[in-house]
């Protein structure tokens, strides 16, 4: 009924389809959304544990369509994994930049001013301005 070549060809096509669908499923399950990254940043960025103002820093968050961060997040350098935090911040900003570019998002081009950060009662605090994503 079917030749060996036909059966072999059908088996190869089925195998390729299976491999491709597995590859797509794996890439979809490993992709991290910007919401996931932002959640991880909030978990890693601890404001607790400072004793002086120099123990505190600001992480630029996101990427506005005209450039620059969307906001700044205060964190304690003594109580946060700074390398991981900076890596997550860069990944989040790159995803936001790519999203803005892919979706042709326009902005007002208003610069987000960098707030001052201080250690108050052993917590790193930023002035209220520019600490929330707009």
Helices and strands as residue ranges (DSSP letters): H 4-30, H 34-44, G 53-55, E 56-61, E 71-76, H 82-102, E 117-120, E 123-126
